[in-house]
Amino acid sequence: MPDDAELTALVGELSIRSPEFARIWAGHPVHETPCDPGLRSALLGFSRIQFA
């Protein structure tokens, strides 16, 4: 979340403390994707979850 100040601060701190984290974070763009919440069960198959 680009507008999440706490997340931005955490990523900044981790990037300063860990060059490996900074490299990985910089190389993999993070973006929001649509979510299809559900559960897959061997017994019941796929069940969709709806949030009210």
Backbone as CSV, one residue per row, in Angstrom:
resi,resn,N_x,N_y,N_z,CA_x,CA_y,CA_z,C_x,C_y,C_z
1,MET,0.830,-1.169,0.000,0.000,0.000,0.000,0.884,1.245,0.000
2,PRO,0.911,1.958,-1.086,1.815,3.103,-1.173,1.486,4.231,-0.208
3,ASP,0.248,4.317,0.261,-0.114,5.398,1.179,-0.118,4.952,2.640
4,ASP,0.452,3.809,2.943,0.532,3.291,4.311,1.864,3.722,4.921
5,ALA,1.833,4.737,5.774,3.056,5.308,6.344,3.835,4.283,7.175
6,GLU,3.142,3.451,7.927,3.828,2.457,8.757,4.538,1.408,7.894
7,LEU,3.879,0.972,6.847,4.494,-0.002,5.945,5.698,0.617,5.239
8,THR,5.556,1.859,4.799,6.665,2.549,4.145,7.858,2.667,5.076
9,ALA,7.606,2.998,6.342,8.684,3.107,7.326,9.341,1.745,7.557
10,LEU,8.549,0.694,7.647,9.085,-0.650,7.860,9.968,-1.081,6.690
11,VAL,9.488,-0.873,5.470,10.274,-1.236,4.295,11.569,-0.425,4.265
12,GLY,11.491,0.851,4.621,12.687,1.679,4.669,13.704,1.164,5.670
13,GLU,13.229,0.819,6.862,14.138,0.306,7.893,14.749,-1.033,7.476
14,LEU,13.936,-1.918,6.952,14.457,-3.209,6.507,15.465,-3.038,5.377
15,SER,15.211,-2.092,4.490,16.125,-1.849,3.369,17.472,-1.328,3.849
16,ILE,17.461,-0.482,4.885,18.707,0.043,5.442,19.491,-1.055,6.149
17,ARG,18.798,-1.901,6.877,19.468,-2.935,7.674,19.884,-4.163,6.872
18,SER,19.220,-4.379,5.735,19.495,-5.602,4.978,19.631,-5.288,3.489
19,PRO,20.861,-5.265,2.985,21.044,-5.072,1.546,20.321,-6.138,0.710
20,GLU,20.246,-7.355,1.244,19.540,-8.419,0.524,18.052,-8.091,0.404
21,PHE,17.440,-7.619,1.509,16.029,-7.227,1.452,15.837,-6.107,0.437
22,ALA,16.711,-5.101,0.479,16.600,-3.970,-0.445,16.670,-4.441,-1.893
23,ARG,17.567,-5.361,-2.175,17.718,-5.889,-3.536,16.459,-6.634,-3.967
24,ILE,15.958,-7.491,-3.079,14.763,-8.281,-3.412,13.552,-7.370,-3.581
25,TRP,13.393,-6.414,-2.654,12.238,-5.502,-2.706,12.271,-4.680,-3.999
26,ALA,13.445,-4.195,-4.358,13.570,-3.370,-5.556,13.319,-4.174,-6.835
27,GLY,13.608,-5.447,-6.801,13.467,-6.265,-7.997,12.096,-6.862,-8.220
28,HIS,11.216,-6.732,-7.270,9.890,-7.335,-7.390,8.818,-6.297,-7.113
29,PRO,8.207,-5.755,-8.159,7.172,-4.745,-7.958,5.990,-5.322,-7.162
30,VAL,5.494,-4.526,-6.267,4.352,-4.915,-5.440,3.157,-4.091,-5.884
31,HIS,2.043,-4.745,-6.103,0.837,-4.037,-6.509,-0.381,-4.784,-5.989
32,GLU,-1.476,-4.064,-5.911,-2.718,-4.682,-5.467,-3.309,-5.489,-6.610
33,THR,-3.901,-6.607,-6.261,-4.577,-7.433,-7.250,-5.969,-7.766,-6.723
34,PRO,-6.900,-7.987,-7.618,-8.225,-8.395,-7.153,-8.130,-9.722,-6.407
35,CYS,-8.959,-9.858,-5.423,-8.924,-11.059,-4.589,-10.199,-11.870,-4.797
36,ASP,-10.049,-13.158,-4.883,-11.191,-14.052,-4.982,-11.155,-14.933,-3.740
37,PRO,-11.629,-14.391,-2.593,-11.490,-15.144,-1.344,-12.303,-16.424,-1.353
38,GLY,-11.682,-17.459,-0.909,-12.376,-18.726,-0.840,-11.516,-19.780,-0.183
39,LEU,-12.117,-20.922,0.030,-11.427,-22.053,0.633,-11.550,-23.251,-0.291
40,ARG,-10.490,-24.004,-0.412,-10.532,-25.231,-1.193,-10.379,-26.400,-0.233
41,SER,-11.339,-27.286,-0.280,-11.353,-28.443,0.611,-11.451,-29.709,-0.233
42,ALA,-10.700,-30.731,0.146,-10.780,-32.007,-0.564,-12.183,-32.596,-0.458
43,LEU,-12.857,-32.333,0.642,-14.193,-32.886,0.875,-15.287,-32.070,0.180
44,LEU,-15.198,-30.734,0.288,-16.273,-29.875,-0.201,-15.978,-29.177,-1.520
45,GLY,-14.731,-29.184,-1.966,-14.364,-28.432,-3.158,-14.127,-26.975,-2.807
46,PHE,-14.386,-26.069,-3.748,-14.130,-24.655,-3.537,-15.369,-23.987,-2.968
47,SER,-15.190,-23.226,-1.890,-16.286,-22.459,-1.282,-15.888,-20.989,-1.284
48,ARG,-16.729,-20.146,-1.834,-16.463,-18.722,-1.894,-16.837,-18.051,-0.570
49,ILE,-16.022,-17.091,-0.155,-16.276,-16.372,1.089,-16.744,-14.963,0.741
50,GLN,-17.857,-14.540,1.322,-18.349,-13.182,1.110,-18.254,-12.416,2.414
51,PHE,-17.715,-11.197,2.318,-17.590,-10.333,3.477,-18.723,-9.335,3.459
52,ALA,-19.361,-9.179,4.601,-20.483,-8.236,4.679,-20.025,-6.878,5.155
